[in-house]
Amino acid sequence: MDQILPLLNVLLFSSLVYFFAYDTQQNIIWDENYHLTSAQRYIEGVAHFEAHPPLGKMLIAAGEMLADTNADIDKHRLVFDKYISGDDLPAGFSFFGMRLMSTVFGFLSCIVFYFIALRLTRNTLYAMFLSSLFIFENAFAVHFRAAHLDAFQLFFVLLFLLSIISYWLGHKPIKSWQYAWLGCLCGLAVMVKVNAIVLAVFFVFLFFKETGYFYRLKTVDLNFFVQLLKKALSAFFGAVAVMASIFYVSVLITDQLPEQTSPIYTKDTTFMSPVYLEYLQGTRALDIEVLGNAIVDYYTFMKSEHLGVATLDLDSPIETGSPVWMWPLEQRNINYRWDSANGYTRYVQLAGNHLGWALGVLAISLALAFIIYHRLLGLKLTERGKSIYQLLEVFVVAYLAFMALHWWLSEQRVMYLYHYFIGLLFSYIVFLLVFLLCIEISQRFSSQSFKAVVILAVTLAGCFYYVAPLTYSLPLDKAACERQNIIHQTVQCQ
């Protein structure tokens, strides 16, 4: 029972966070203008291209089909163009189904984070309290409870990281099928949003750790290259198999050309190759050549869309984007929508748990300090402490790689605060590793560590409650709204 109760508590609080007032916001939120139309095209089988790979949109569509809350209304107008305004939605449209899968995946992500904490701490109570970092993250809750893509991506990233941590801390040789499994998870995350490619960093470190080259200079022999090729191909083919399968399903279920009178007909058919068009016109069956052409066409469209996005303009009064260096500081929160009536205003605001984000910055700073100290002077660590420290270095490198990738992307197009979500997750896991490392090197901290995690969880929950009106679109008068800006400028009060 002692093993079950902490998990039940995680399930309880996660469900409260993600399903409280779930169906009260009956207006379009942020990018739902685009995602609703794409999901409906999957439901009706209309071929199209998107700025992101197809998996996330397919999952949104699956939620709509599963819930079937719009069965009695005509949603066909959603398929005509890639964007729809709230005023153009059919009367009586329910968001319940479109938002269902994203919300469920957000809830499930809390559970996976708990198991990551459990794998690291090996203690159910510690894992339960430390899971508060993820469960009580307002930015995740507000973004994941809408029909957005990031909940799906983060769920697959979390499963990937749980597997990496388990293999790293395990004492058994890592099989080729396990590298293939990691490749599959990486492929799933990339098929939601391409920026998950940063996960490739972990494959390099895992291989060198497994082969005994982590921290050691050894002679590189033929066996080293054989193992490298074997593991690399396993991961590569795992990722390729998943990505090809998802594209296959996408092409299979969208086998109709858009209506010629619709705006997307011109937009998308311009990128469709003759082979792919033959399939959509019904003159050719789906085969490997059709699939290959459809994938290339999709990639060409994605590349065109990426290059067509505007760049950041901080001088513009309506700019909602943010530079990469602001992300860890939780600056430039985004107002997804606001509605006023009778002196009260309801906000849907991308605002994070201020304490959680601050702990993320603190964790990265302390981790860098630990790394510099250990590299120069050395830390006295147990065997488990060495594994924890090595993981710390890996996650710090992954975090820096993530920031570098997005710095490069930000030079080409505008980026937003939610693009930091993978980096924020990395910083939370770095916090767990720093916490465990402090227990390893300080007996005094170790004796007070349980008290620390309890205080941490309670404080995180309190901070979540403070920001919650912006998460759940609760009515605020002007004075109550301004109190949200005590810590830093979070919301422009109407």
N, C-alpha and C positions, 0 to 999 in steps of 0.2 A: 504493500500500500504506500510506503514511503517513496517508492519509485514512481507510482502512478499519480499521486496528488500534485506534485509540481507540474507535470504535463497537463493535468486537468485545469490547473490555474492558468497556464499559458493559453490553453484552448478557450477558457472562459473570457479572459481579458482581450484576447485577440478578436474573438467574435463580437464582443461589445464595441471595440474600437471600429471594426470594419462594417458591422451591420446595424449599428445604432442610427436611427433616422435615415435609413438607407434610401427610401423611396420618396423623400420629401422634396428634393430639388428637381423640379420638372422644367428645367431650362437647359439649353446647350452650354456645356462647360469647355472652354478653351478649344483644343483640337478635335473635339467631338464633331464639329462642323465637317471635318474631312473623314473621320473614322466611321461615322454612321453611314455615309454614302458608300464607302468601300465595303463595309460589312453587308449592306443590302445587295450589292452587286454579287457577292459570293452566294447569298441566299437565293438570288434569282438566276445565277449561273451566267452572268454577263462578264465577258473577258475585259480586263483592264490592267493598267500598271499603276504602281504607287511609288512614293518617295522612299518607302521602307519595304523590306522583304515581306512576304505574304503571311507569315505565321500569326502575328498578332491580330491582324484584321480577320483572319479565319476563325480565331478563337472568340473574338467579339461576336462574329456571326453565329458561332455555335451556341453562345449564351442566349442570343435572341431567339434562335430556333428552339432551344430547350425550354425557355420560359414561355414562349408563345403568347405573350401578353398583348401583342398587337394583331392578333389573328383576325379581328373583326374590322380592321381598317386597311385602306389601300396605301401601301408605302412605295408604290412604283416610282413616284416622283424622285425618290432618293437616288435612283440609279442614273439619272440624266447627266449629272455633273459631279465633279470631285468635291464641291463645297455646297453646303446648304445652310441657310440662315434659320434661326429659330422660328421666324414668322412663316417660313415656307414649309415647315413640317406639317403633316396632315393633322387635322383636328383629332384630339384624343390620344395622340401618340404617347406611349409609355416608354420611359428610359430603363425600366426595370431589367429587361432582358439584355439590352445592349451593354449595360454596366455590370451585368452579373458575373461574367467570367473574370474580368479584371479585379473585381472585389474579392472573389473567391481565391484567386491566385495571390492577392495581397495578404489575405488571411492565412493561406498555406505557407507563405513566405515566413511568417512569424514562427510557425512550427519548425521549419527547416533551420532558422536562425537559432532556435532553442537547442536543436540537436548539434549544431556547430559549437555552441557554448558548452554543451554537455560533453562533447568529444574532447574539448580543450581542458575543461575543469575537472572532468570525471566525477562531478558532484551534482546531483539533481537540483538541490536547493540553490547552489551558486548559479547554475545554468538558468534556473527560473528567474532569479532576480536580475541577472545580467541580460536576459532577453528583453528587459524593459527598454534597453537602448533601441531596439527595433520596433517593438510593439507600440511604444508611446512616441513614435516619430510622426509628428503632425504632417510633415510634408509628404511622407509616404501615404498616410491615410487619406488626405484630401485628393491626391493625384490618382491613387489606385482605385478609389471609389467611383471614378468616372470611366468612360469608355476610352481609356488611353492604353498605350502599349507597354509602358515601363514595368507594370506589375508582372507581366509574363516574362519579360527579359530578366528581371531581378530574381524571380523564382528559379529559373534555369541557372543563373549565375550562382545562386546560393547552393543549389544541388551540386554544381561543379566544385565550389569551394569546400563543401562538406566532404566530397570525395577526395579532393587534394589533401585536406588536413588529415583525413583518416589514413590515406596511403603514407603520408609523411611521418605520422606518429606510429604507424604499424611497424612490425618487425618482420613481415613476410616479404619475399620478393614480389615486385609488381609485375603482373602478367601482361601479355600483349593485349588481351581482351579488356583489361582495365584501362589501358591507354586508349583503346577504341571507345570505351564507355565515356571517358573524359572528352574525347573528340565528338561524340554524339551530343553531350551536354553543351559543349562549346558551340557546335553547329546549331542547336536549338536556340541558344541565346542570340547568335548572329542572325538567325532567320527572323528574329523580332526586330532588332536594330543592329546595324553593322558594327557599331562602335564596341561591341562585346569582343571584337577581335583581339582586344588587349589581353584577354585570358590566355593567349598563346604564350605569354611570359612564363606562366606557371609550368608549362611542359618542359621548358629548358631547365629550370631549377630542379624539377622533380627527377628528370633523367640523371642529372649530374649528382644529385643526392643519392639516388639509388645505386649508381655505379661506383660510388665512393670517391668522386672527384670534388665533392663539395668541401672546400677548405683544404684540399690536398692536391699537390702536384704529383701526378703519377705518369708513368710511361703510357702513351697512347698506342695500343696495339690493334691488330686486325679485329679482334673480338669487340673492342670498343666501337668501331665503326659498324660492325655487323649488328650489334645491339641497338645503336643509334638509329640505323636505317630501319630495323625491325619495329622499334617503338614509334618512330616518327611516321612510318607508313600506316601503322595500326591507328594512330590518332587521326591521321589525315583521311584515311578511308572511312573511319567512323563519322567524321564531320561531313565528308562528301556524301556518304550514304544518306544521312539525315537530311541534308539540304536538298539533295536531288529528290528524295521521297516527298518532301514538303512541296517542292515545285511541281512534282508530278500530280499530286492531289489537287493543287491549285489550278493547274491547267485542265485536269480532268473534269472538275466541277464547274469551271467557267468556260463552257464550250460554245457560247453564243456571242456573236458580234454585237457591239452596242448599236442601238437604233441610230440610223443615219441622220436623224433630225436632232440628236442629242449632242451637246457640246463635247462630250468625251469621245465621240466617234472620231472627230478630226484630231483631237489631242493625242489619242492613243494609237489609232491605226497608222499614224505617221511613223511610229516606231516599230510596227509589226512587219516582220519579214514575209516574203511571199509564201514560204513553207508554212509558217504559223497561220497566215491568213487562209491558206487552203484547208487547214484543219478546222478553223472557225467557220468557214463557209460550207463545211460538211462534205468536201470532196476528197478528204484524206483522213485516215485513221490516226489516232495518237500513237506515235512510235518514237524511237530514240532521237531521230532527226528533228521531229517536231518539238520534242521536249528541249533539245539542245538549242534550237533556234528561239524558242520562247524564253529560255533563261537568258540568252544573250540579249534579246530584245528588252527584257525586263531590266537587265543591268544597264543597258544603254539609256533607258528612260530614267533610271535612278541617278545616273551620272549627270544627265542633263538637268534634272530637278535640283540636284545638289549645287551645281554651278549657277543655277538661276536664283538661288535664295539671296536676299539682300544681306549686306554686311552690317555690322554693328554701328549704330550712330547714337552715341551717348548725348549728343547735342539736341536730338529730337525730343520734344516733350511727350511723345507717345511711344517712345522706345521702351520695350519690355525686356529686351535681351540684356545680357551682362557679360563682362569680360571674365575669363577663366580665373584670374587671381582673386576675384570677389567671391567665388563660389564657396570656398571653405568658411568664409566669414558670414555666410547666409545673407548676403547683401542683394538688393534689387529683387525682393519678393514680387511675385506676379499676382495681380488681381485677375482672377478668372471671370468673375462677374459680380455685380452688386445690384440689389433691388431695394428701393426705399418706399416706405409707406408709413403714415401717421407718426412721423418723427423718429422712426427706427429704420436702420439699414441692415440688410443681411449681406454678408460678404462671403464669397468663395475665394479664399486667398491661399496661394502657395506659400505658406509660412511654416518653418520647421520648429521642432522642439529646440528652443534656444540653448538649453543645457546640453542636449545631445550633440549639437553641432560644435559647441565650445569644447566638449570632451573629445570630439574627433580631432580638432586642431591641436589640443593638448597632447593627445595620444601620438600624433605624427611627430610633434616637437620632441616629446620624451623619447620616442623610438629613435630618432636621429641622434639624440644625445647619448643613448645607450650604445648605439652602433659606433659612434666616434670614440667613446670611452673604451669599449671593448677592443676595437681595432688598435688603439694606441697603448692601452694599459692592461687590458684583459679582465674579464669577470670570472670569478670562481663559481662554476656552475656544475650541477649534477648532470647525469646523463639525460634526464628528462629536461632539465633547464637548457641544455645545449640544443635539443630539438626545438624547444619553444623559441629560443633566441634565433635559430636559423630560420624558422617560420616567420619571425618578426622581420628579418632582413628581406625575405622574399616578398612579403606583403608591402613593405615600404617601397621596394623597387617597383612592384606592380602599381602602387599608388602614383609614384612619380612617372611611370610610363603612361598611366591613364591621363595624368595632367598634361604631359607633353603632347600626347596624341590630340587632346582636345584644344590645346593651345594652337597646334597646327591647323586643326579644323576651324577654329575661330578666326583664323586669318583669311579664310575663304568664305565664311557665311556667319550669320548671326547665331549665337548659341544662347540657351536659356538655363535658368537655375536648375531645372529638373534633369538637364544633361549631366549633372554632377552626381546622380544617384548611385552609380556604381562606385565612384570615388568615395562617397559618403559611407557606403557599405564597407569598403576597404578600411576606412578610418575607424569604423566601429570594431572590426575584427582586430585591427592593430591595438585598439584600446584593450580588448580582452587579453591579447598577448602581452602587452605592457603590464597589465594587472597581474598576470601569472608570473611574469619575470620579477616583479617587485616581491611577490610571495617567495620566490626562489632565493633572492639575494638578501632579504631583510626578514629576520625572525620576528622583529617587532611588528612590522607590517602584516606578516603572516598571522600573528595572534589577533590582530584587529580586522582581518580581511572580511570576515562574515558580517560584522557590524557595518563595515564600509559598503558592502553590496546591498544590504537592506536599506541604508540611508540613501544610496544611489537610486534604487528602484522607486522609493517613496518620492524623492525629489524630482525624478524624471516624470512620474505620474502627475505630480503637482504642476510642473511646467506644461505638460500636455493639457491639463485642465485649463490652465491660464490661456493658452492659445486656441483651445477647442472652439470658441465661438466663430473663429475664422475657418476652422476645419469643417464644421457642421452647418455653417450658414445660419447661425442663431441671431436673433434680432439684437442690435446694439444701438443705444442712443449715442450722441456725439461724445459725451464724457466717457462712456464705457469704451468706445472705440479708441479714443486717445490713450486710454490706459494700456492698450496693446502696444503702444510705442514707447513705453517706459524703458525697456531694455535697449532697443534700437528702432529706427524707423521701419516698421513692418507693413503698415497699411496707410493709404491716403484716405482719411476719414471724410465722408461726404456730408 
